[in-house]
Amino acid sequence: MVFVKLESDWTDGDGVAHSAGESVDVDAATLASLQAEGIVSEGSAGGKDKNEWAGPGSTTAWAGPGSAGV
């Protein structure tokens, strides 16, 4: 499971609505689906400095799985 930051609103498989900007915990298959639909960004790197936090709550771009910054 990984945390991803939503770029747009999304309703999960259990019917729970999530708002754009919210961070959610998803499995790899769901992450791939969300990336394909453009609901999460796939490759937006946070700061190039590996010591800079770019995860949930960060003011920089998301650098989660699939990102060039990770």
N, C-alpha and C positions, 0 to 999 in steps of 0.2 A: 504494500500500500504506500502511496505517496500523496503528499499535499500538493494541490495545484490551485492557482488563483484563477477564478473564472473571469473571462472577458465579457461575457453576456449571461443573462439569466438562464438557468438550467433546472429541470426537474429530474431528479434521480429515479432509478428503477422502483423505489418504494413510494413514489409519488410526493416526495418532499421537495418543495421549491427552494432554490438557492438563488441569491441575487448576484448580479455582476459585482466583482470586487471581493466577493467572499472566497475564503480558502476552504477547500473540501478535501477529504481523504478518499482517494479512489484506487482501484486496482489497475494493473497495466493495460488490460483490455479496455476498460472504461476510459483510461487516459488516451489511448489511441483513438477511440471513437470521438472523444471530446476535441482532440486535436484536428481530426478529419473534418469535423463540423465547424471548426473555427471558434469553439466555445472557450478553449484555452489556447494561449499562444505557444507555439512550438519552436523555440529557438530565440526567444527574446532573452538576451543575456543581461544579467545585472551588472554591477560594477566589474571591471576586469580584474580588480584586486580580489584574489581568492579569500582574503580575510574579511571582506565586506559582506555583511549579511544581506542577502537578497531573497529571503524567504517570506513567509506570511507576515504581513504587517510592515514590511520594508517599504521605504519610499522610492526605491530603485526598481527597475524591471525585474520580473520573476526569472530566476536562474535555476529552475527545477529540472527534473529529468528531461532529457532531449535537448537541453539548452547548450549552446556553444560555450557558455561560461562555466560549465561544470565539468 
